[in-house]
Amino acid sequence: MDYAARLTEIRQQWPQPLTPGSSEEAAALDRFRAFFADFTPAKVAQLLPQTYAEDVWFNDTLKTVRGRERLGHYLAESAAAVEACRVQIDDLTHNGQGDYYVRWRMMIRFRRFKRGTDTHSIGISHLRFDERGQVLLHQDYWDATQGLFEHVPVLGSMIRWIKRRV
């Protein structure tokens, strides 16, 4: 199922799951912030059940995952592949109809390449929550070439070469 189909399905099932300004909304957003504030395999295991719904749909531009168990495996592997990863939320807005948009900055220090170098990226996440305040839909929008692929040996130099010529 693609993003548009899953979004339509969720909007029909949960048209307004969280009341804007409610304590439930604040708690859901706090859980999301905490989940990515210091992204480690231990934090993924600890916070995933409270943060993401069992039937979550997730896409970070690199991979699409359906289901909390699969998401847990993917995120734990991702967290283990880096020395450090932190996400700072700079802005959060909602449309009053259950859609939340989170603007963030991410710092990653990779294990495999550019060791010891902090890489920075920016992005936006589109979130939808269920009535328990768990994330049902998480779609990221970010430049994976700048945030990841430019730092991969050989591939990174090719991407930078292409960018200089565009």
Secondary structure as GFF3:
##gff-version 3
##sequence-region A 1 166
A	DSSP	alpha_helix	3	13	.	.	.	ID=ss1
A	DSSP	alpha_helix	23	37	.	.	.	ID=ss2
A	DSSP	alpha_helix	41	51	.	.	.	ID=ss3
A	DSSP	beta_strand	52	59	.	.	.	ID=ss4
A	DSSP	beta_strand	64	66	.	.	.	ID=ss5
A	DSSP	alpha_helix	68	80	.	.	.	ID=ss6
A	DSSP	beta_strand	82	94	.	.	.	ID=ss7
A	DSSP	beta_strand	99	110	.	.	.	ID=ss8
A	DSSP	beta_strand	118	129	.	.	.	ID=ss9
A	DSSP	beta_strand	135	142	.	.	.	ID=ss10
A	DSSP	alpha_helix	144	147	.	.	.	ID=ss11
A	DSSP	three_ten_helix	149	151	.	.	.	ID=ss12
A	DSSP	alpha_helix	155	165	.	.	.	ID=ss13
###
